[in-house]
Amino acid sequence: MLDHPSEFERAAGDFSAALGWVDPDAVVPACPGWTVADLALHLGSGQRWAASVLLSGRSQKVPQVLRTAISWADWYAGTSAALLAAIRAVDPDEPCWNFAPVDQRAEFWARRRLHETVIHLVDLAQAGLAAGAQLDPGLAVVPAEIAADGVDEGFEVFLPRMRARGFAPAVTRQIGVRATDTGDEWTLSPVPQGDRPRVERGRAAGEAVLSGTASELELCLWKRLPATVLTVEGAPGVAADFLAARATV
């Protein structure tokens, strides 16, 4: 079973270290209008917010952070250390607010902030590599086990969340998803009543089946890679509609 707190600590450490090598003014290709400083501010503010939610058990406002002449790497490392301390201070089964249609328990936040961090680590790596920073290209790939869990979180948390926020449903026809490197499979089926698609784990079936590595699948769901990296079996139009929809935010 994936150890979300430990993996979060590793990913947050990688993000902080990479920040030290990338110009804060570098453009982030996956986030139009953002610089690396904006990315660090967004992620670090989110770590502080999640820590406050965990420690209070209640919904909180995202903190307003002053932009001063600070070391973004040091500041971000501090926010992540605070979140990690909060994660380890609260029992995973303790009741705690979250924004998703899942159990309101503290364990949600270690998983959520892990995936928020790995996606933005990819953003940072893409920005740094495009700007010529000496970064490991492997930072732009999500480790397979983490990515498979991220795909599962996307289907469980974000598909219904996007529908609840007023976006058109991403799942309108049955579609299968297969991670070629981990063996994880999902079947997504639309539900006539309500906004939450049915997710069946352990098989990939439908009018179209999407296949790729777990990292490719997660990054395509988050619009960090073009859909062309995936293999499509069955109806290409069904696959294209799903991949073009707002499945995450």
Order of alpha helices (4+ residues) and beta strands (2+ residues): alpha-alpha-alpha-alpha-alpha-alpha-beta-beta-beta-beta-alpha-beta-alpha
